[in-house]
Amino acid sequence: MNIDIRRVLQNAPGNAKYTSPIIQKQILNILGNKVRTKIWEEVGDAKFCILIDEAVDVSNREQMAIILRFVDFDGFIRERVFKVLSVADTYSQTLKDEISKVLTQYDLQVENMRGQGYNGASNMRGEFNGLQALFREECPYAYYVHCFAHHLQLTLNAAAKGVHDIWEFFSTLSLIVNFVNSSAKRHSALRVIRKEEIADLVAAGALETGRGAIQLCTLQRAGANRWGSHLHSISSLIKLFGATQTTLADLVANGLNKVQGEAKSVGNAMKRFDFVFCLLLMYDVMNITDFLYQSLQKKP
């Protein structure tokens, strides 16, 4: 245990638990400030780049992550998550003000910025009013680079929209996954059927056994911001295709009247030749694109 922490605990009242939300947030804030100070010491007076990404959390609040990329004293390239903060909106001026406030707080000069890495949204890449343009007004050497992984994601998205059969396939895939996962009872029924299916396959010698070889999985939803997540969704349906069909058939035969029709419709959509063909085709295609997607995000 850290010496300072031990000293505080030894001098604290006997009934002190430090478990209230306010105290926990204060402790986390102190730890975060210490980590940021350490990162600031690593950067020193060196030139640095910023990587920015935004996402909406479960409470529908915009969160912005600030990552610093720099070369340390030993000549190694480092990437450090510097801070995650909530922003009122995603207008370029708002983001610029919040980022500048954080950098100024830790004496990181915008003049030392040599690169900006964002996605391709207009508020980020805009030539005149985008975030990258606002920073380049202060530092013309802060060159903007569009995230290559995001480039690939946009390309795949545009290509899928251009082929109507593929776009229809992903819509049907989303319908199947959402229908099964929207009910805890359907989800549990799927797991039970899959467990019985695995036992039958093992008994018939059609499935290898061993540590990690047999795992119960669930249908995976594809994320809106990560095209690579579509591969996980496709893979999960391929593994659970038979169990999903059995679950839907049971719902048609024994389910409530209000879900029988929808279960039958979803089951029929799964049996269509064009859907199964696209399922196997996109599995092969996205295994290739996922390798490229992961490679673009690897550390140099």
C-alpha positions as a Markdown table, in Angstrom:
| # | Residue | x | y | z |
|---|---|---|---|---|
| 1 | Met | 0.0 | 0.0 | 0.0 |
| 2 | Asn | 1.1 | 3.6 | -0.7 |
| 3 | Ile | 2.8 | 5.2 | 2.3 |
| 4 | Asp | 0.6 | 8.3 | 2.1 |
| 5 | Ile | -2.6 | 6.3 | 1.8 |
| 6 | Arg | -1.5 | 4.1 | 4.8 |
| 7 | Arg | -0.8 | 7.3 | 6.9 |
| 8 | Val | -4.3 | 8.7 | 6.1 |
| 9 | Leu | -6.0 | 5.5 | 7.0 |
| 10 | Gln | -4.1 | 5.1 | 10.3 |
| 11 | Asn | -5.1 | 8.6 | 11.3 |
| 12 | Ala | -8.7 | 8.3 | 10.2 |
| 13 | Pro | -11.7 | 7.7 | 12.6 |
| 14 | Gly | -12.4 | 4.0 | 13.2 |
| 15 | Asn | -15.8 | 4.2 | 11.6 |
| 16 | Ala | -14.5 | 5.8 | 8.3 |
| 17 | Lys | -15.4 | 3.6 | 5.3 |
| 18 | Tyr | -14.8 | 6.1 | 2.4 |
| 19 | Thr | -17.5 | 4.4 | 0.4 |
| 20 | Ser | -20.0 | 7.2 | -0.2 |
| 21 | Pro | -20.4 | 8.3 | -3.8 |
| 22 | Ile | -19.0 | 11.8 | -3.1 |
| 23 | Ile | -15.8 | 10.5 | -1.4 |
| 24 | Gln | -15.3 | 7.9 | -4.1 |
| 25 | Lys | -15.5 | 10.6 | -6.8 |
| 26 | Gln | -13.1 | 12.7 | -4.9 |
| 27 | Ile | -10.6 | 9.8 | -4.7 |
| 28 | Leu | -10.9 | 9.1 | -8.4 |
| 29 | Asn | -10.4 | 12.7 | -9.2 |
| 30 | Ile | -7.2 | 12.8 | -7.1 |
| 31 | Leu | -5.9 | 9.7 | -8.8 |
| 32 | Gly | -6.8 | 11.1 | -12.2 |
| 33 | Asn | -4.9 | 14.3 | -11.5 |
| 34 | Lys | -1.9 | 12.4 | -10.4 |
| 35 | Val | -1.9 | 10.3 | -13.6 |
| 36 | Arg | -2.3 | 13.4 | -15.8 |
| 37 | Thr | 0.6 | 15.0 | -14.0 |
| 38 | Lys | 2.7 | 12.0 | -14.6 |
| 39 | Ile | 1.8 | 12.1 | -18.3 |
| 40 | Trp | 2.6 | 15.8 | -18.4 |
| 41 | Glu | 6.0 | 15.0 | -17.0 |
| 42 | Glu | 6.5 | 12.4 | -19.7 |
| 43 | Val | 5.6 | 14.9 | -22.5 |
| 44 | Gly | 7.8 | 17.7 | -21.1 |
| 45 | Asp | 8.6 | 20.3 | -23.7 |
| 46 | Ala | 8.3 | 17.8 | -26.6 |
| 47 | Lys | 6.0 | 18.2 | -29.5 |
| 48 | Phe | 2.8 | 16.2 | -29.4 |
| 49 | Cys | -0.3 | 15.2 | -31.3 |
| 50 | Ile | -3.9 | 14.9 | -30.1 |
| 51 | Leu | -6.4 | 12.2 | -30.9 |
| 52 | Ile | -10.0 | 13.0 | -30.2 |
| 53 | Asp | -13.1 | 10.8 | -30.3 |
| 54 | Glu | -16.6 | 11.4 | -29.0 |
| 55 | Ala | -19.3 | 8.9 | -27.9 |
| 56 | Val | -22.7 | 9.0 | -26.2 |
| 57 | Asp | -22.8 | 7.2 | -22.9 |
| 58 | Val | -25.8 | 5.3 | -21.4 |
| 59 | Ser | -27.2 | 8.5 | -20.0 |
| 60 | Asn | -27.2 | 10.1 | -23.5 |
| 61 | Arg | -24.5 | 12.6 | -22.6 |
| 62 | Glu | -21.7 | 13.4 | -25.1 |
| 63 | Gln | -18.3 | 12.3 | -23.8 |
| 64 | Met | -15.0 | 13.3 | -25.4 |
| 65 | Ala | -11.8 | 11.4 | -25.0 |
| 66 | Ile | -8.5 | 13.3 | -25.3 |
| 67 | Ile | -5.4 | 11.1 | -26.2 |
| 68 | Leu | -1.9 | 12.5 | -26.4 |
| 69 | Arg | 0.7 | 10.9 | -28.8 |
| 70 | Phe | 4.3 | 11.9 | -28.3 |
| 71 | Val | 7.9 | 10.7 | -28.3 |
| 72 | Asp | 9.3 | 10.2 | -24.8 |
| 73 | Phe | 12.8 | 10.9 | -23.5 |
| 74 | Asp | 13.9 | 7.4 | -24.6 |
| 75 | Gly | 12.7 | 7.9 | -28.1 |
| 76 | Phe | 9.7 | 5.6 | -27.9 |
| 77 | Ile | 6.3 | 6.6 | -29.3 |
| 78 | Arg | 3.7 | 6.8 | -26.5 |
| 79 | Glu | -0.1 | 7.2 | -26.6 |
| 80 | Arg | -1.7 | 8.2 | -23.3 |
| 81 | Val | -5.4 | 8.6 | -22.6 |
| 82 | Phe | -5.3 | 12.0 | -21.0 |
| 83 | Lys | -8.8 | 12.9 | -20.1 |
| 84 | Val | -12.5 | 12.0 | -20.7 |
| 85 | Leu | -14.9 | 14.8 | -20.2 |
| 86 | Ser | -18.5 | 15.6 | -20.8 |
| 87 | Val | -19.3 | 18.3 | -23.5 |
| 88 | Ala | -22.5 | 20.2 | -24.0 |
| 89 | Asp | -22.5 | 19.6 | -27.8 |
| 90 | Thr | -20.2 | 18.6 | -30.6 |
| 91 | Tyr | -19.9 | 22.0 | -32.4 |
| 92 | Ser | -16.3 | 22.5 | -33.4 |
| 93 | Gln | -15.9 | 25.7 | -31.3 |
| 94 | Thr | -17.2 | 23.9 | -28.2 |
| 95 | Leu | -14.8 | 21.0 | -28.6 |
| 96 | Lys | -11.9 | 23.4 | -29.3 |
| 97 | Asp | -12.6 | 25.4 | -26.2 |
| 98 | Glu | -12.8 | 22.3 | -24.0 |
| 99 | Ile | -9.6 | 20.8 | -25.4 |
| 100 | Ser | -7.7 | 24.1 | -25.1 |
| 101 | Lys | -8.9 | 24.4 | -21.5 |
| 102 | Val | -7.5 | 21.0 | -20.6 |
| 103 | Leu | -4.2 | 21.6 | -22.4 |
| 104 | Thr | -3.8 | 25.0 | -20.7 |
| 105 | Gln | -4.6 | 23.5 | -17.3 |
| 106 | Tyr | -1.5 | 21.2 | -17.7 |
| 107 | Asp | 0.7 | 23.8 | -19.4 |
| 108 | Leu | 0.6 | 21.9 | -22.7 |
| 109 | Gln | 1.0 | 24.6 | -25.4 |
| 110 | Val | -1.0 | 24.5 | -28.6 |
| 111 | Glu | 2.1 | 25.8 | -30.4 |
| 112 | Asn | 3.8 | 22.5 | -29.7 |
| 113 | Met | 1.0 | 20.5 | -31.4 |
| 114 | Arg | 2.2 | 18.7 | -34.5 |
| 115 | Gly | -0.8 | 16.5 | -35.4 |
| 116 | Gln | -4.5 | 16.1 | -35.0 |
| 117 | Gly | -6.3 | 12.7 | -35.5 |
| 118 | Tyr | -10.1 | 12.7 | -35.7 |
| 119 | Asn | -12.9 | 11.0 | -37.6 |
| 120 | Gly | -14.2 | 12.4 | -40.8 |
| 121 | Ala | -17.3 | 14.2 | -39.5 |
| 122 | Ser | -17.8 | 17.7 | -40.9 |
| 123 | Asn | -17.4 | 19.3 | -37.5 |
| 124 | Met | -13.9 | 17.8 | -37.2 |
| 125 | Arg | -12.4 | 17.9 | -40.7 |
| 126 | Gly | -14.2 | 21.1 | -42.0 |
| 127 | Glu | -11.7 | 23.1 | -44.0 |
| 128 | Phe | -12.8 | 26.5 | -42.7 |
| 129 | Asn | -14.8 | 25.9 | -39.5 |
| 130 | Gly | -13.9 | 22.4 | -38.5 |
| 131 | Leu | -12.0 | 21.6 | -35.3 |
| 132 | Gln | -8.8 | 20.9 | -37.2 |
| 133 | Ala | -9.0 | 24.3 | -39.0 |
| 134 | Leu | -9.5 | 26.1 | -35.7 |
| 135 | Phe | -6.4 | 24.6 | -34.2 |
| 136 | Arg | -4.4 | 25.3 | -37.4 |
| 137 | Glu | -5.2 | 29.0 | -37.0 |
| 138 | Glu | -3.1 | 28.9 | -33.8 |
| 139 | Cys | -0.6 | 26.4 | -35.0 |
| 140 | Pro | -0.2 | 25.8 | -38.8 |
| 141 | Tyr | 2.0 | 22.8 | -38.1 |
| 142 | Ala | -0.8 | 20.8 | -36.4 |
| 143 | Tyr | -1.6 | 18.7 | -39.5 |
| 144 | Tyr | -4.9 | 16.8 | -39.6 |
| 145 | Val | -5.0 | 13.1 | -40.4 |
| 146 | His | -8.3 | 11.3 | -40.9 |
| 147 | Cys | -8.4 | 8.0 | -38.9 |
| 148 | Phe | -7.6 | 5.2 | -41.4 |
| 149 | Ala | -9.8 | 2.8 | -39.5 |
| 150 | His | -12.7 | 5.2 | -39.8 |
| 151 | His | -11.9 | 5.6 | -43.5 |
| 152 | Leu | -12.3 | 1.9 | -43.9 |
| 153 | Gln | -15.6 | 1.9 | -41.9 |
| 154 | Leu | -17.0 | 4.7 | -44.1 |
| 155 | Thr | -16.0 | 2.8 | -47.2 |
| 156 | Leu | -17.6 | -0.5 | -46.1 |
| 157 | Asn | -20.8 | 1.4 | -45.1 |
| 158 | Ala | -21.0 | 3.2 | -48.4 |
| 159 | Ala | -20.4 | -0.1 | -50.3 |
| 160 | Ala | -23.1 | -1.9 | -48.4 |
| 161 | Lys | -25.6 | 0.9 | -49.0 |
| 162 | Gly | -24.8 | 0.6 | -52.7 |
| 163 | Val | -25.7 | -3.1 | -52.9 |
| 164 | His | -29.4 | -3.3 | -52.0 |
| 165 | Asp | -29.3 | -7.1 | -51.3 |
| 166 | Ile | -26.5 | -6.6 | -48.8 |
| 167 | Trp | -28.2 | -3.7 | -47.1 |
| 168 | Glu | -31.4 | -5.7 | -46.8 |
| 169 | Phe | -29.4 | -8.6 | -45.3 |
| 170 | Phe | -28.0 | -6.4 | -42.5 |
| 171 | Ser | -31.5 | -5.1 | -41.8 |
| 172 | Thr | -32.8 | -8.6 | -41.5 |
| 173 | Leu | -29.8 | -9.6 | -39.3 |
| 174 | Ser | -30.6 | -6.7 | -37.0 |
| 175 | Leu | -34.2 | -7.7 | -36.9 |
| 176 | Ile | -33.4 | -11.3 | -35.9 |
| 177 | Val | -30.9 | -10.3 | -33.2 |
| 178 | Asn | -33.2 | -7.6 | -31.7 |
| 179 | Phe | -36.2 | -9.9 | -31.7 |
| 180 | Val | -34.4 | -12.7 | -29.8 |
| 181 | Asn | -32.5 | -10.4 | -27.4 |
| 182 | Ser | -35.4 | -8.1 | -26.6 |
| 183 | Ser | -36.9 | -10.7 | -24.2 |
| 184 | Ala | -35.1 | -12.3 | -21.3 |
| 185 | Lys | -37.3 | -15.4 | -21.7 |
| 186 | Arg | -36.3 | -15.8 | -25.4 |
| 187 | His | -32.7 | -15.2 | -24.6 |
| 188 | Ser | -32.8 | -17.9 | -21.9 |
| 189 | Ala | -34.6 | -20.3 | -24.1 |
| 190 | Leu | -31.9 | -19.8 | -26.8 |
| 191 | Arg | -29.2 | -20.6 | -24.3 |
| 192 | Val | -30.9 | -23.8 | -23.1 |
| 193 | Ile | -31.5 | -25.0 | -26.6 |
| 194 | Arg | -27.8 | -24.2 | -27.5 |
| 195 | Lys | -26.6 | -26.1 | -24.4 |
| 196 | Glu | -28.6 | -29.2 | -25.5 |
| 197 | Glu | -27.3 | -28.8 | -29.1 |
| 198 | Ile | -23.7 | -28.8 | -27.8 |
| 199 | Ala | -24.3 | -31.9 | -25.7 |
| 200 | Asp | -25.7 | -33.8 | -28.7 |
| 201 | Leu | -22.7 | -32.7 | -30.9 |
| 202 | Val | -20.2 | -33.8 | -28.3 |
| 203 | Ala | -21.9 | -37.1 | -27.9 |
| 204 | Ala | -21.8 | -37.6 | -31.7 |
| 205 | Gly | -18.1 | -36.7 | -31.8 |
| 206 | Ala | -18.9 | -33.7 | -34.1 |
| 207 | Leu | -17.6 | -31.1 | -31.7 |
| 208 | Glu | -14.1 | -30.9 | -30.2 |
| 209 | Thr | -13.8 | -30.7 | -26.4 |
| 210 | Gly | -11.2 | -29.1 | -24.3 |
| 211 | Arg | -10.4 | -25.9 | -22.5 |
| 212 | Gly | -12.1 | -23.0 | -24.2 |
| 213 | Ala | -13.4 | -25.2 | -27.1 |
| 214 | Ile | -17.0 | -25.2 | -26.0 |
| 215 | Gln | -18.5 | -21.9 | -25.0 |
| 216 | Leu | -22.1 | -20.8 | -24.8 |
| 217 | Cys | -22.5 | -17.6 | -26.8 |
| 218 | Thr | -25.3 | -15.2 | -27.5 |
| 219 | Leu | -26.5 | -13.3 | -30.5 |
| 220 | Gln | -24.4 | -10.1 | -30.8 |
| 221 | Arg | -25.8 | -6.7 | -31.8 |
| 222 | Ala | -23.8 | -4.8 | -34.3 |
| 223 | Gly | -22.6 | -1.4 | -33.1 |
| 224 | Ala | -23.5 | 1.7 | -34.9 |
| 225 | Asn | -20.0 | 3.2 | -34.7 |
| 226 | Arg | -17.9 | 0.2 | -35.3 |
| 227 | Trp | -18.3 | -1.7 | -38.6 |
| 228 | Gly | -16.0 | -4.4 | -37.3 |
| 229 | Ser | -18.8 | -5.4 | -34.8 |
| 230 | His | -20.9 | -6.6 | -37.7 |
| 231 | Leu | -18.5 | -9.6 | -38.0 |
| 232 | His | -19.2 | -10.6 | -34.4 |
| 233 | Ser | -22.9 | -10.3 | -35.1 |
| 234 | Ile | -22.6 | -12.5 | -38.2 |
| 235 | Ser | -20.4 | -15.1 | -36.5 |
| 236 | Ser | -22.8 | -15.4 | -33.5 |
| 237 | Leu | -25.8 | -16.1 | -35.8 |
| 238 | Ile | -23.8 | -18.7 | -37.8 |
| 239 | Lys | -22.9 | -20.5 | -34.5 |
| 240 | Leu | -26.5 | -20.2 | -33.2 |
| 241 | Phe | -28.4 | -20.7 | -36.5 |
| 242 | Gly | -29.9 | -24.0 | -35.6 |
| 243 | Ala | -30.6 | -23.0 | -32.0 |
| 244 | Thr | -32.2 | -19.8 | -33.1 |
| 245 | Gln | -34.5 | -21.6 | -35.6 |
| 246 | Thr | -35.6 | -24.0 | -32.9 |
| 247 | Thr | -36.3 | -21.1 | -30.5 |
| 248 | Leu | -38.4 | -19.3 | -33.1 |
| 249 | Ala | -40.3 | -22.6 | -33.9 |
| 250 | Asp | -41.1 | -23.1 | -30.2 |
| 251 | Leu | -42.4 | -19.5 | -30.0 |
| 252 | Val | -44.6 | -20.1 | -33.0 |
| 253 | Ala | -46.0 | -23.3 | -31.5 |
| 254 | Asn | -46.2 | -22.4 | -27.8 |
| 255 | Gly | -45.7 | -18.7 | -27.5 |
| 256 | Leu | -48.2 | -15.9 | -26.8 |
| 257 | Asn | -50.5 | -14.9 | -29.7 |
| 258 | Lys | -48.9 | -11.5 | -29.9 |
| 259 | Val | -45.4 | -12.9 | -30.7 |
| 260 | Gln | -46.3 | -16.0 | -32.8 |
| 261 | Gly | -46.8 | -14.0 | -36.0 |
| 262 | Glu | -43.6 | -12.0 | -35.6 |
| 263 | Ala | -41.6 | -15.2 | -34.6 |
| 264 | Lys | -42.9 | -16.9 | -37.8 |
| 265 | Ser | -42.0 | -13.9 | -39.9 |
| 266 | Val | -38.5 | -13.8 | -38.5 |
| 267 | Gly | -38.0 | -17.5 | -38.9 |
| 268 | Asn | -39.1 | -17.4 | -42.5 |
| 269 | Ala | -36.7 | -14.5 | -43.2 |
| 270 | Met | -33.8 | -16.6 | -41.8 |
| 271 | Lys | -34.7 | -19.5 | -44.1 |
| 272 | Arg | -34.6 | -17.5 | -47.3 |
| 273 | Phe | -31.8 | -18.5 | -49.7 |
| 274 | Asp | -30.7 | -15.0 | -50.3 |
| 275 | Phe | -30.3 | -14.3 | -46.6 |
| 276 | Val | -28.3 | -17.5 | -45.9 |
| 277 | Phe | -26.1 | -16.8 | -49.0 |
| 278 | Cys | -25.4 | -13.3 | -47.9 |
| 279 | Leu | -24.7 | -14.5 | -44.3 |
| 280 | Leu | -21.9 | -16.9 | -45.5 |
| 281 | Leu | -20.6 | -14.4 | -48.1 |
| 282 | Met | -20.3 | -11.5 | -45.7 |
| 283 | Tyr | -18.7 | -13.8 | -43.1 |
| 284 | Asp | -15.8 | -14.4 | -45.6 |
| 285 | Val | -15.7 | -10.8 | -46.8 |
| 286 | Met | -15.7 | -9.3 | -43.3 |
| 287 | Asn | -13.1 | -11.7 | -42.0 |
| 288 | Ile | -10.7 | -10.1 | -44.6 |
| 289 | Thr | -11.8 | -6.5 | -43.8 |
| 290 | Asp | -11.7 | -7.1 | -40.0 |
| 291 | Phe | -8.0 | -8.2 | -40.3 |
| 292 | Leu | -7.3 | -4.9 | -42.1 |
| 293 | Tyr | -9.4 | -3.0 | -39.6 |
| 294 | Gln | -7.5 | -4.5 | -36.6 |
| 295 | Ser | -4.2 | -3.9 | -38.3 |
| 296 | Leu | -5.0 | -0.2 | -38.8 |
| 297 | Gln | -5.5 | 0.1 | -35.0 |
| 298 | Lys | -2.4 | -1.7 | -33.9 |
| 299 | Lys | 0.3 | 0.1 | -32.1 |
| 300 | Pro | 3.2 | 1.0 | -34.4 |
